[in-house]
Amino acid sequence: MTGVPPAPSAVAAGTATPSGPGAPVRSAGPVGAWALPLVTLGFSIGVLPALVFVVVLAVFVVVGLVAGGLGGAAIVGFLTTLVGGGAVAAQPWLVIVPVLLGVVAFAAGIAGSVVALRRRGHPAPHAVTWSSAGIGLLVQLFVNGAVYFVLTFVVAAVVEGGTGVVFFGGDPAPLTVFVLCALAVTVGLGWLVWWLFGRVFAGRASAPPYAG
C-alpha cells in the first residue's frame, strides 16, 4: 500500500477507449444513418450533374481540337443551347444553386462521417466512410429503383385503374410516398453498410500483424 489513490479510468473520465472492434462497430451504424442520405442527395443533385457537364464539355472540346472550326461551332452551339433556353437563361440560379447545395451536402456527408467516426475512436474513419458511401450509393440506387417500380405499378393498377408502370404525373401523393420510402431505405442502408464496413475495418485494425 503506497497510499496513492488509483488513477481514474479513461471510461470514468469520459474519454474514448477503443479496446477492440466492439466500440467502433456500435457507433458506425448510426453515423451512416444520416451520412448516406446526405451523400446520396448531394451526389444526385450536385456531383452527378457537375460530372456530366464536365464530361460532355470535355467531349466537345476534344471534337473541337480534332475537327477544327466545325468542332468549335459545335461547342458554341452546345453552350448556347445549354444556357440560352427559357428558364435557365432568365434565372441561371435555378441550376447553379441546387448543384452547389448538392456538392456541399455530399462534402458534408463525407467529412461529417470521417469526423464522427474519428471522435468515436474508430481506427479507420476514411476507409469506412469511402467504402460505405460507394457501396451504399450503388445499393440504394437499385433498391430505390425497385421501390419506384413497385409503387408506380400499384398506382397504375389501383389509383388509375390500369396496369403497367407509369410515372407519378402531377399527383403529389404517390410522389411523396416514394420520397418517404426512398428516405427510409437510404437511412436503413446507411446504417447497415456503415456498420458492416465499420466492423470489417475495426477487425483488421485489431488483428495482430502477420509474422510471415
Beta strands, then each sheet from edge to edge (+ up, - down):
end
